[in-house]
Amino acid sequence: YGEGKFDWSHGYPYLAVVLNFSQSWALYCLVQFYAVTKDKLASIKPLAKFLTFKSIIFLTWWQGIAVAFLFSTGIFKGS
């Protein structure tokens, strides 16, 4: 698996690509869901809430990828 290693001989970069695609697709589907139901849900104004919670998950994922990449390139040194 090689967690945090951006070497194509390990599974980590492949899983990172797949997970990034799946989270992007989930965010896209959430926006599509809102577009279809916005009139029925207008009284509770859910778009900001949906996007906030989904973006927390998405941005946390990207933060983990960025830190792993920085460690992999040697910019950050582990103890």
N, C-alpha and C positions, 0 to 999 in steps of 0.2 A: 504494500500500500504506500509506504513512504510519506506519511503525513507531513505536510509542509515542504516537501521537496519538489521543486519544479523541474523535474527530470522526466522526460517522456518514457523512460524505462520503468517508472513507477506508476501506480494507479491514481495518485493524488491529482495531477493536472487534468486527467480525463474526468474524474469525479467532479472537480471544480467546474469544468465546462458544463457538464450535465446539470449540476445543481444550480448554476447560474441561469441556464436556460429555463429550468423548471420554475424558479422563483420569478423570473421575468414574465413567463407565461401566466403564472398565477396573478401577478399584478395586472397584466393586460386583461385577463378574464374578469378580475374584480371591477375594472373600469367599464368593461362591456356590460357586466351585470348592472352596474349603476345606470348606464345609459338606457337600459331597457326598463328599469324600475324607478327611475328618478321621479316620475309624476306621482306614483303611489307612496314613495318614501319621502316626499317633499316636506312633510310635517316634522320629521326628525333630523333632516339634513345630514345624512350619513356619509357623504363623500369624504369630508375632512377626517372623520373618525376612521373610516376604512383605510384611507391612504396613510394616515399616521401610523396605525398599528402594523400595516403591511410594510411600510418603509422602514420601520424600526427593525423588523426581521431582515429585510433586504440589505439595509446599510450595515447591520451587525455582521452579516455574512461577508460583505465586501471588506469590512475592517479586518476580519480574520484572514482573508485572502491577502490583503495588503501587508499585514504583519508577517505572515508566513513567507511572502515573497521577499520582503526586506531581510529577513533572517537567512533565506536561501541564497540571496546575492551577497551576503556578508556585510551589508550596510549596518545591521544591528548584530551585535555579538552576544551570544549566550554565555552564561557563567559556567 
